[in-house]
Amino acid sequence: MTTLQKFSLVSLRITLGWMFFYAGITKVLDPAWSAAGYLSAAKTMTGFYQWVASPALLPFTNFLNEWGLTLIGVALILGIGVRLSSFLGVLMMALYYFPTLDFPYPDAHSFIVDQHIIYAAGLLVLAGFRAGRVCGLENWCSDLPICSKFPKLRAWMG
């Protein structure tokens, strides 16, 4: 990999990581934040989104949203568990994409593709290129005894 390719990959990893971290930590720090409004306004898969916004599940949904974004961001910034974090981030982006989708318009300024699809594509690039191995902590982590004992863990680390 060339220096420019490495720089580009690290830049993508850190900027996406910051975006996820900031989106999550602002939700964690705001006690009034809730996903209820976003979920209850779903235009597609309304039954599913109303279910995850139900009073019984909403605290769990909020927790997963807040801490999922925050921890994915931390993992990407540090370059540890990038493959797993990227796939979980793609799942989150898909879950964010569908409530606003009034096919083929995800929002007033987009046609089929919006920012959630772009973020998901960037995360797939990070997973595919093992971006945590480039100026990240995954090389160090892959040498830990636990990764030797559980080789599948190493595969998901990056």
Backbone bond lengths (Angstrom), bond angles and torsions (degrees), N, CA, C in turn:
res aa  C-N    CA-C-N  psi(-1)  N-CA   C-N-CA  omega(-1)  CA-C   N-CA-C  phi
1 M - - - 1.445 - - 1.534 107.96 -
2 T 1.313 115.93 134.43 1.466 119.99 -179.87 1.532 110.34 -75.04
3 T 1.310 115.55 166.29 1.464 120.89 178.04 1.523 110.63 -61.19
4 L 1.328 116.92 -41.64 1.468 120.20 178.82 1.522 111.04 -63.89
5 Q 1.327 117.78 -40.31 1.462 120.77 178.18 1.530 110.86 -64.30
6 K 1.322 116.45 -43.34 1.464 120.32 177.87 1.529 110.94 -62.70
7 F 1.324 116.20 -45.55 1.465 120.45 178.66 1.526 110.67 -60.44
8 S 1.330 117.01 -42.80 1.464 120.97 -179.75 1.521 111.05 -63.71
9 L 1.322 116.78 -42.49 1.456 121.34 -179.39 1.528 111.40 -66.46
10 V 1.324 116.47 -44.31 1.466 120.38 178.60 1.527 109.91 -65.51
11 S 1.320 117.47 -40.55 1.469 120.78 178.32 1.527 111.19 -61.76
12 L 1.314 116.61 -44.66 1.467 120.69 178.18 1.522 110.47 -62.65
13 R 1.326 116.76 -44.75 1.462 120.92 -179.11 1.527 111.42 -61.79
14 I 1.315 116.81 -45.86 1.467 120.05 -176.70 1.527 111.35 -72.13
15 T 1.319 118.16 -39.84 1.473 119.03 -179.56 1.532 111.53 -69.33
16 L 1.330 117.31 -41.47 1.467 118.55 175.11 1.524 110.03 -65.85
17 G 1.322 116.62 -39.03 1.458 120.18 177.54 1.516 111.76 -60.08
18 W 1.324 116.42 -44.29 1.469 119.80 179.11 1.527 110.38 -63.74
19 M 1.329 116.76 -42.07 1.459 119.93 -179.90 1.533 110.53 -59.64
20 F 1.335 116.91 -46.11 1.463 120.74 178.95 1.525 110.87 -65.55
21 F 1.329 116.47 -46.48 1.462 120.15 -178.77 1.528 111.13 -59.63
22 Y 1.308 117.29 -48.70 1.458 121.02 -177.99 1.532 110.93 -63.52
23 A 1.333 116.59 -43.46 1.468 119.73 178.84 1.522 110.67 -61.19
24 G 1.324 117.11 -37.91 1.455 120.31 -179.21 1.513 113.67 -76.25
25 I 1.323 116.81 -47.59 1.473 119.64 -173.98 1.530 111.39 -67.13
26 T 1.328 117.65 -31.11 1.467 118.84 176.45 1.525 110.65 -67.67
27 K 1.321 117.16 -31.78 1.465 120.41 175.94 1.531 110.33 -73.09
28 V 1.325 116.89 -42.39 1.465 121.02 178.65 1.525 110.78 -59.11
29 L 1.322 116.90 -41.75 1.464 121.88 -175.33 1.533 114.18 -81.68
30 D 1.318 117.18 -8.95 1.465 121.07 -179.91 1.528 109.32 -105.45
31 P 1.327 118.09 101.28 1.465 119.90 -176.86 1.528 113.42 -64.53
32 A 1.312 117.89 -18.33 1.463 120.79 -179.71 1.530 112.38 -86.75
33 W 1.343 117.75 -8.39 1.461 119.46 -176.07 1.522 110.98 -71.16
34 S 1.323 115.35 141.38 1.458 121.84 175.43 1.523 109.26 -152.54
35 A 1.301 116.03 148.01 1.460 121.89 177.01 1.526 112.03 -82.64
36 A 1.314 117.44 -2.55 1.467 121.80 -173.58 1.521 112.89 -55.85
37 G 1.309 118.50 -46.37 1.462 121.02 -177.77 1.520 112.35 -62.88
38 Y 1.323 116.51 -44.76 1.464 121.81 179.66 1.528 110.48 -63.01
39 L 1.322 115.57 -45.33 1.466 120.16 -176.80 1.521 112.49 -71.05
40 S 1.312 117.57 -38.99 1.468 119.84 -177.86 1.523 112.53 -71.56
41 A 1.335 117.61 -16.58 1.466 121.19 178.04 1.523 112.41 -94.03
42 A 1.324 117.72 12.80 1.473 121.47 -177.08 1.524 111.49 -58.04
43 K 1.338 114.78 138.47 1.464 121.94 179.17 1.522 111.61 -100.83
44 T 1.325 117.55 -22.37 1.464 121.92 177.13 1.521 107.94 -126.68
45 M 1.303 115.62 156.05 1.465 122.12 -179.27 1.528 110.41 49.34
46 T 1.323 115.63 42.00 1.465 120.85 -173.53 1.527 112.60 -59.09
47 G 1.304 117.77 -37.03 1.462 120.24 179.81 1.524 111.82 -60.92
48 F 1.321 115.94 -45.19 1.459 120.91 179.22 1.522 111.06 -63.29
49 Y 1.333 116.98 -48.33 1.461 120.40 -177.03 1.528 112.25 -69.02
50 Q 1.325 117.88 -32.26 1.460 119.52 174.89 1.526 110.18 -69.25
51 W 1.331 116.31 -34.03 1.456 120.60 178.15 1.531 110.84 -64.86
52 V 1.358 117.88 -47.36 1.474 119.25 -179.22 1.528 111.73 -72.23
53 A 1.343 117.42 -14.66 1.467 121.26 176.04 1.523 112.18 -95.82
54 S 1.340 116.53 0.70 1.465 119.66 -179.59 1.527 109.77 -64.14
55 P 1.335 117.29 153.03 1.471 120.25 -177.71 1.530 113.64 -54.87
56 A 1.321 117.35 -32.17 1.465 119.94 -179.62 1.530 112.32 -70.55
57 L 1.337 117.23 -35.18 1.466 121.23 -175.95 1.517 114.96 -101.26
58 L 1.331 117.73 -17.66 1.469 120.02 -173.95 1.535 114.04 -57.27
59 P 1.330 120.19 -42.33 1.477 117.72 177.86 1.535 112.16 -60.22
60 F 1.314 117.01 -39.59 1.465 121.85 177.65 1.526 110.55 -66.98
61 T 1.325 117.05 -43.45 1.461 122.23 177.82 1.528 110.47 -60.57
62 N 1.312 117.18 -45.70 1.467 121.30 178.29 1.526 111.08 -61.51
63 F 1.333 116.63 -45.42 1.465 121.20 179.51 1.525 111.20 -59.50
64 L 1.329 116.74 -48.82 1.467 120.51 179.80 1.529 111.27 -61.53
65 N 1.303 116.16 -38.89 1.464 120.78 -179.50 1.524 110.61 -66.77
66 E 1.315 116.91 -53.06 1.466 121.74 -177.50 1.530 111.79 -60.03
67 W 1.328 115.43 -54.68 1.458 119.78 -174.35 1.522 112.13 -79.06
68 G 1.328 117.80 -28.41 1.464 119.83 175.25 1.516 110.89 -62.24
69 L 1.320 116.87 -49.56 1.469 120.57 177.61 1.526 111.60 -59.78
70 T 1.329 115.92 -46.00 1.465 120.61 -177.25 1.524 111.45 -62.60
71 L 1.321 117.36 -48.07 1.465 120.57 -176.04 1.524 112.47 -73.19
72 I 1.318 117.59 -33.87 1.474 119.49 173.40 1.522 108.70 -61.41
73 G 1.321 116.46 -43.30 1.463 120.28 178.29 1.516 112.47 -60.48
74 V 1.315 117.46 -45.89 1.467 121.37 179.02 1.526 110.23 -61.26
75 A 1.324 116.91 -44.98 1.466 120.49 -179.61 1.525 111.19 -61.17
76 L 1.320 116.77 -43.11 1.469 119.42 -179.87 1.524 111.28 -67.44
77 I 1.312 117.42 -43.28 1.465 120.32 -179.55 1.526 110.79 -61.64
78 L 1.334 116.62 -44.71 1.460 120.51 -178.66 1.531 112.86 -78.77
79 G 1.314 116.65 -18.10 1.459 120.04 -178.72 1.510 112.25 73.24
80 I 1.319 116.45 43.45 1.466 121.57 179.75 1.528 108.50 -132.18
81 G 1.317 117.21 129.55 1.458 120.38 -177.51 1.515 112.23 65.59
82 V 1.321 116.56 33.67 1.471 121.09 -174.02 1.522 111.75 -65.51
83 R 1.322 117.62 -39.78 1.468 118.99 -178.86 1.523 110.59 -63.57
84 L 1.310 117.60 -49.85 1.465 121.03 179.07 1.524 110.81 -63.10
85 S 1.329 116.70 -46.34 1.466 120.68 179.26 1.520 111.67 -60.28
86 S 1.316 116.01 -39.21 1.467 119.69 179.90 1.520 111.39 -64.62
87 F 1.327 117.31 -44.55 1.459 119.80 179.52 1.533 111.42 -65.81
88 L 1.325 117.07 -38.71 1.465 119.48 176.05 1.532 110.83 -66.62
89 G 1.331 116.41 -36.43 1.463 120.50 176.18 1.520 112.03 -65.04
90 V 1.327 117.15 -39.11 1.470 120.83 176.70 1.528 109.43 -62.28
91 L 1.324 116.94 -42.51 1.463 120.49 177.26 1.531 110.83 -60.43
92 M 1.331 116.56 -44.74 1.468 119.82 178.33 1.525 111.18 -61.98
93 M 1.319 117.21 -42.80 1.465 120.26 -179.52 1.526 110.82 -63.79
94 A 1.320 117.48 -37.20 1.467 119.92 176.23 1.529 110.28 -64.70
95 L 1.331 116.39 -41.30 1.464 119.92 179.02 1.525 112.02 -67.46
96 Y 1.327 117.83 -28.63 1.469 121.55 175.88 1.524 111.87 -78.86
97 Y 1.312 116.85 -30.10 1.462 122.34 -175.16 1.535 111.65 -70.67
98 F 1.312 116.73 -45.93 1.458 119.81 -170.43 1.532 116.07 -68.99
99 P 1.315 121.05 -34.09 1.475 117.14 -179.39 1.523 113.55 -61.67
100 T 1.313 117.85 -34.10 1.468 120.22 -177.32 1.516 112.51 -88.89
101 L 1.309 117.47 -7.96 1.461 121.79 -173.87 1.526 111.65 -72.27
102 D 1.305 115.06 117.16 1.459 122.83 170.41 1.521 103.45 -114.67
103 F 1.342 115.87 78.23 1.466 122.47 -165.83 1.517 112.18 -44.03
104 P 1.308 116.39 131.24 1.470 130.36 6.00 1.531 112.77 -97.74
105 Y 1.323 118.54 22.50 1.461 121.31 -175.84 1.532 110.84 -111.34
106 P 1.329 118.07 105.91 1.463 119.36 177.05 1.527 112.38 -71.79
107 D 1.313 117.07 -25.08 1.463 122.16 172.56 1.520 108.38 -158.41
108 A 1.309 116.99 -179.26 1.468 120.93 -173.66 1.525 113.21 -66.36
109 H 1.316 118.20 -19.06 1.464 121.41 -174.90 1.519 113.43 -113.25
110 S 1.335 117.44 13.17 1.463 120.41 -175.34 1.519 111.21 -134.59
111 F 1.322 114.29 153.10 1.457 121.75 175.09 1.525 106.64 -126.64
112 I 1.298 117.59 107.55 1.464 127.92 -177.77 1.532 112.44 66.64
113 V 1.313 118.30 -51.92 1.465 121.93 -176.47 1.525 109.86 -100.08
114 D 1.330 115.72 127.86 1.458 120.63 172.54 1.527 108.58 -128.42
115 Q 1.328 117.31 -168.89 1.462 120.42 -175.26 1.525 112.45 -62.07
116 H 1.312 118.10 -30.95 1.463 119.62 -179.69 1.529 111.49 -65.07
117 I 1.307 116.87 -37.02 1.470 120.94 177.86 1.533 109.86 -69.80
118 I 1.315 117.21 -39.12 1.471 120.98 177.99 1.526 109.87 -64.10
119 Y 1.334 117.36 -45.37 1.471 120.42 178.39 1.525 110.31 -60.90
120 A 1.331 116.82 -43.11 1.468 120.53 179.55 1.532 110.68 -62.03
121 A 1.320 117.11 -41.29 1.466 120.30 178.57 1.528 110.47 -64.04
122 G 1.323 117.25 -42.03 1.463 120.79 177.03 1.521 111.63 -61.78
123 L 1.321 116.90 -40.75 1.462 120.92 178.14 1.524 111.42 -65.35
124 L 1.319 117.40 -37.33 1.466 120.31 176.65 1.530 111.19 -65.18
125 V 1.317 116.99 -36.26 1.468 120.38 175.22 1.530 109.28 -61.93
126 L 1.324 117.05 -45.39 1.465 120.49 179.99 1.523 111.28 -60.86
127 A 1.323 116.64 -43.29 1.467 120.42 179.54 1.521 110.80 -66.14
128 G 1.310 116.67 -43.59 1.460 120.60 -176.78 1.510 114.51 -67.91
129 F 1.319 117.02 -31.55 1.465 120.91 -178.02 1.528 113.10 -98.35
130 R 1.345 116.22 8.93 1.466 119.97 179.22 1.525 110.60 51.33
131 A 1.311 114.92 53.98 1.460 121.91 -171.81 1.522 114.15 -63.81
132 G 1.307 118.51 -21.35 1.460 120.37 177.59 1.518 112.81 -70.02
133 R 1.315 116.81 -17.42 1.473 121.44 178.75 1.521 111.75 -81.23
134 V 1.329 116.56 -11.68 1.468 121.16 179.97 1.527 107.68 -103.71
135 C 1.309 116.46 106.61 1.477 122.67 -179.79 1.519 112.23 53.56
136 G 1.327 116.35 38.39 1.459 121.54 177.33 1.520 109.63 -130.53
137 L 1.305 116.39 -178.69 1.467 121.55 -177.33 1.519 114.27 -88.08
138 E 1.322 118.88 -0.10 1.461 119.90 -174.87 1.525 113.54 -67.46
139 N 1.311 119.03 -33.48 1.463 119.35 176.87 1.522 110.29 -62.08
140 W 1.319 116.56 -44.46 1.456 121.24 178.47 1.529 110.16 -62.34
141 C 1.320 116.71 -45.96 1.468 120.88 -177.62 1.522 112.13 -66.44
142 S 1.308 117.43 -35.26 1.467 119.61 -178.30 1.524 112.00 -68.19
143 D 1.340 117.25 -17.55 1.463 121.32 177.54 1.528 112.86 -90.11
144 L 1.314 117.84 -2.99 1.460 120.65 179.56 1.524 110.24 -70.54
145 P 1.328 118.07 149.92 1.474 121.17 -179.04 1.529 113.87 -56.73
146 I 1.334 117.94 -34.52 1.466 120.05 -179.20 1.532 111.44 -62.86
147 C 1.333 117.00 -34.49 1.460 120.06 179.07 1.525 111.16 -73.19
148 S 1.325 116.94 -30.98 1.469 120.02 175.54 1.521 110.32 -69.50
149 K 1.322 115.80 -36.57 1.462 121.22 -178.90 1.530 111.63 -72.82
150 F 1.339 115.96 -33.29 1.463 121.74 -178.44 1.530 109.24 -124.73
151 P 1.340 118.31 85.29 1.471 120.88 -175.74 1.528 114.01 -59.94
152 K 1.320 117.99 -28.42 1.467 119.48 178.93 1.527 110.84 -66.33
153 L 1.313 116.89 -30.43 1.457 121.47 176.42 1.525 109.47 -61.75
154 R 1.324 116.22 -42.36 1.468 120.84 178.48 1.524 110.82 -60.44
155 A 1.332 116.76 -39.43 1.473 120.30 -179.90 1.525 110.85 -63.03
156 W 1.334 117.70 -39.21 1.475 119.92 -179.71 1.512 112.63 -79.80
157 M 1.324 116.50 -20.87 1.461 119.23 178.15 1.519 110.00 -65.93
158 G 1.275 117.73 -37.38 1.449 118.42 179.98 1.456 110.03 158.24
